[in-house]
Amino acid sequence: MDKNTSDMKPNPKETANVFSVLCFWFNLNVSIEPGWKVGVVGRTGAGKSSLISALFHLINEGLEGEIKIDDRDTSTVGLSELRCKISIIPQEPVLFSESLRYNLDPFNQYDDMKLWEVLRQVELNDVALDHDIFSGGHNFSVGQRQLICLARAILRNNRLLVLDEATANIDSHTDALIQNTIRSSFKECTVITIAHRLNTIIDSNRIIVMENGHIVEFGCPYELLHDNPNGYFSQMVEKTGNQMAQNLLEQAKKACEKNNDNCELSSSAQNTESESDATITEQTAL
């Protein structure tokens, strides 16, 4: 990116291309529109992280179906090229033993004005750009490390952002800051969020529910709760307690109305051993 480039936000007018994901032992067809926010939930060991690993081609064993970007099978795309098109904020932030500037912009693509702009967005503008980051970022809190990763994602301006339980170990203020920043700075991006806190994904356009390595439900959160009270997602919400469950239902309904979703399930379970495919219409170009 040119250092004089001023617009860091995604351009909604850019060509929307097809981003297909599907992976191994999944038995459901899933269609995701460009710009959708998609939550991925399930118990520990349900396969949530495997879904992301397959997306980044970190695993191949058991892979069925295909993963496509711009209708290109990603097995034909170099890994470095593929991974450069997707931003990720993991549960354990990855930082270098270098300056804050280097961690934000290792290839020196942006001027200081851009760096300060993203630091202000994540409330880290009180840290000098030349401030040294120790090994693993241990001179910063977990929340601050996540915010650095978030700032880096804003700079990269990719069309697909993945959050892998990014807010699992942080305080409520930082959690809220990350959620608000995602909603404001990544409006036009497709965001896939693996979450353990249901309130962080209840306003998503769609929810993917995983169980034993399978996608067992996919749909508008409100529809999953309203039309399938005995379903997997409904049971997860019910376990949060009566008051929280009611709050989540109300939030899901408001989000459905705000998102202008028709709340029709975009899924069709196929309880067969046939190959599975998922299509995500995405704004990423390889």
C-alpha positions in Angstrom: 0.0 0.0 0.0 1.2 3.4 -0.9 2.1 5.6 2.2 0.0 8.4 0.8 -3.1 6.2 0.6 -5.6 7.8 2.9 -8.6 5.5 2.9 -7.9 2.4 5.0 -11.5 1.2 5.2 -12.9 -1.4 2.8 -14.5 -0.1 -0.4 -18.0 -1.6 -0.6 -18.0 -0.8 -4.3 -15.2 -3.1 -5.1 -16.0 -6.3 -7.0 -17.6 -8.9 -4.8 -16.0 -12.2 -5.5 -16.8 -15.7 -4.4 -15.1 -17.0 -1.3 -16.0 -20.7 -0.8 -15.0 -22.5 2.3 -15.5 -26.0 3.2 -13.8 -28.5 4.9 -13.6 -32.0 6.1 -16.4 -34.0 7.7 -18.9 -31.1 7.6 -22.3 -32.1 6.4 -24.0 -28.8 5.7 -24.2 -26.3 2.8 -23.6 -22.8 4.0 -24.0 -19.5 2.1 -22.6 -16.3 3.5 -23.0 -12.9 1.9 -20.3 -10.2 1.6 -20.0 -8.1 4.7 -21.8 -10.6 6.9 -20.7 -11.1 10.5 -20.8 -14.8 11.3 -20.4 -16.3 14.8 -19.1 -19.8 15.3 -20.1 -21.5 18.5 -19.9 -24.9 20.1 -18.5 -26.8 23.0 -14.8 -27.3 23.6 -13.6 -29.9 21.0 -16.6 -29.3 18.7 -14.3 -28.4 15.8 -14.4 -24.6 15.8 -10.7 -24.1 15.7 -10.4 -26.8 13.1 -12.7 -24.8 10.8 -10.3 -21.8 11.1 -7.2 -24.1 10.7 -8.7 -25.5 7.4 -9.3 -21.9 6.2 -5.6 -21.1 6.7 -4.6 -24.5 5.4 -3.0 -25.4 8.7 -4.5 -28.9 8.4 -5.2 -31.1 5.5 -6.0 -34.5 7.1 -9.7 -35.4 6.7 -10.3 -32.5 4.4 -13.3 -32.9 2.1 -14.9 -30.5 -0.3 -12.9 -27.5 -1.3 -11.8 -24.1 -0.1 -12.1 -21.4 -2.7 -11.3 -17.7 -3.0 -12.5 -15.9 -6.2 -13.7 -19.3 -7.4 -10.1 -20.5 -7.2 -9.2 -23.6 -5.2 -6.9 -22.4 -2.6 -4.8 -25.6 -2.9 -3.5 -23.9 -6.1 -2.6 -20.7 -4.3 0.6 -20.2 -2.4 0.2 -20.2 1.3 1.8 -16.9 1.8 -0.5 -15.3 -0.7 -3.5 -16.9 0.8 -2.8 -16.0 4.4 -1.9 -12.4 3.4 -5.6 -12.0 2.3 -7.0 -12.9 5.7 -6.5 -11.1 8.9 -6.7 -13.0 12.2 -6.9 -12.0 15.8 -6.1 -15.2 17.8 -6.7 -15.9 21.4 -3.0 -15.7 22.0 -1.7 -12.6 20.3 1.4 -12.9 18.1 3.9 -10.1 18.7 7.5 -9.6 17.7 10.4 -8.6 20.0 10.6 -5.3 18.2 9.2 -1.8 18.4 5.4 -1.1 18.4 5.9 0.5 15.0 7.4 -2.7 13.6 4.6 -4.8 15.1 2.0 -2.6 13.4 3.9 -2.2 10.1 6.7 -4.7 9.6 7.1 -3.8 5.9 7.2 0.0 6.4 4.1 0.5 4.2 2.4 3.3 6.2 3.4 6.7 7.5 3.2 7.7 11.1 -0.1 9.5 10.6 -1.7 6.3 9.6 -0.2 4.4 12.5 -1.3 7.0 15.0 -4.8 6.9 13.5 -5.3 3.2 14.1 -3.7 3.5 17.6 -6.3 6.1 18.5 -9.0 3.8 17.3 -7.9 1.1 19.7 -7.0 3.6 22.5 -3.3 2.9 22.5 -2.2 6.3 21.3 -0.4 6.9 24.6 2.3 4.4 23.6 5.2 5.6 21.6 5.7 4.1 18.2 9.3 3.3 19.1 8.4 1.6 22.4 10.0 -1.8 22.6 7.9 -4.9 22.9 9.4 -7.6 24.9 9.4 -11.3 23.9 5.8 -12.4 23.5 4.6 -8.9 24.4 4.9 -9.6 28.1 5.4 -5.9 29.0 1.8 -5.4 27.7 -1.4 -6.8 29.2 -3.3 -9.5 27.3 -5.9 -6.9 26.3 -3.3 -4.5 25.0 -1.7 -7.2 22.9 -5.1 -8.0 21.4 -5.6 -4.3 20.6 -2.2 -4.2 18.9 -3.3 -7.1 16.7 -6.6 -5.3 16.1 -4.8 -2.2 15.0 -2.6 -4.3 12.7 -5.8 -5.8 11.1 -7.3 -2.3 10.6 -4.1 -1.3 8.7 -4.1 -4.4 6.6 -7.7 -3.6 5.5 -8.4 -7.2 4.3 -11.9 -8.2 3.3 -12.0 -11.2 5.7 -11.3 -11.0 9.4 -11.2 -14.0 11.7 -11.4 -13.7 15.5 -10.5 -16.9 17.2 -11.8 -16.4 20.7 -10.0 -13.1 20.8 -11.8 -11.8 23.8 -11.7 -14.9 25.9 -9.1 -13.7 28.4 -9.6 -9.9 28.5 -11.4 -7.5 30.7 -14.9 -6.2 30.0 -13.7 -2.7 28.9 -11.3 -4.1 26.3 -13.9 -6.6 25.2 -16.4 -3.8 24.5 -13.7 -1.7 22.8 -12.8 -4.6 20.4 -16.5 -5.3 19.7 -17.2 -1.6 19.0 -14.2 -1.3 16.8 -15.1 -4.4 14.8 -18.6 -2.9 14.2 -17.2 0.5 13.2 -14.0 -0.3 11.3 -15.0 -3.5 9.6 -18.5 -2.7 8.5 -17.9 -3.8 4.9 -15.7 -6.8 5.8 -16.8 -10.4 6.3 -16.0 -11.2 9.9 -16.0 -14.8 11.3 -15.9 -14.9 15.1 -15.2 -18.0 17.1 -16.8 -17.1 20.5 -17.4 -18.5 23.9 -19.4 -15.4 25.1 -22.7 -15.6 23.3 -23.4 -11.9 23.8 -20.5 -11.0 21.5 -22.0 -12.8 18.5 -25.8 -12.7 19.2 -26.1 -9.7 16.8 -24.4 -11.6 13.9 -26.0 -12.1 10.6 -25.6 -15.8 10.9 -24.5 -18.3 13.5 -22.6 -21.6 12.8 -23.1 -24.2 15.5 -20.6 -27.0 15.6 -20.8 -30.4 17.4 -18.4 -33.3 17.2 -16.7 -31.9 14.1 -19.9 -31.2 12.3 -21.9 -28.1 11.5 -25.2 -28.9 13.0 -27.0 -25.6 12.7 -26.6 -22.5 10.6 -28.9 -19.5 10.4 -30.1 -16.2 11.7 -29.6 -16.2 15.5 -33.2 -15.0 16.1 -34.6 -17.7 13.9 -32.5 -20.4 15.5 -33.9 -19.4 18.9 -37.5 -18.6 18.0 -38.2 -21.5 15.6 -36.1 -24.2 17.1 -36.4 -24.0 20.9 -34.9 -27.4 21.4 -32.0 -26.9 19.0 -28.3 -26.8 19.8 -28.1 -23.0 19.9 -31.2 -22.6 21.9 -29.8 -25.0 24.5 -26.6 -23.1 24.7 -28.5 -19.9 25.3 -30.8 -21.5 27.8 -27.8 -22.6 29.9 -26.8 -18.9 30.4 -29.8 -18.5 32.8 -33.3 -17.2 32.4 -32.6 -13.5 32.5 -29.5 -13.7 30.2 -31.4 -16.0 27.8 -34.2 -13.5 27.6 -31.8 -10.7 27.0 -30.0 -12.7 24.2 -33.3 -13.4 22.5 -34.3 -9.8 22.6 -30.9 -8.7 21.2 -31.1 -11.4 18.5 -34.5 -10.1 17.4 -33.4 -6.4 17.3 -30.3 -7.4 15.4 -32.4 -9.4 12.9 -34.6 -6.4 12.3 -31.6 -4.0 12.1 -29.6 -6.2 9.7 -32.8 -6.4 7.6 -32.3 -10.2 7.5 -35.3 -12.2 6.2 -34.4 -14.7 8.9 -34.8 -17.6 6.5 -32.4 -20.4 7.2 -29.7 -20.5 4.6 -28.8 -24.0 5.3 -29.9 -27.5 4.4 -28.6 -30.4 6.5 -27.3 -33.3 4.5 -26.9 -36.2 6.8 -24.9 -38.2 4.3 -21.3 -39.0 3.9 -21.2 -37.0 0.7 -18.7 -34.2 0.2 -19.7 -30.8 1.6 -19.3 -27.3 0.2 -19.9 -23.8 1.6 -19.9 -20.5 -0.3 -19.0 -17.2 1.2 -19.5 -14.3 -1.1 -16.5 -12.2 -0.2 -14.7 -9.1 -1.3 -11.2 -10.5 -1.4 -9.1 -10.8 -4.5 -6.1 -13.1 -5.0 
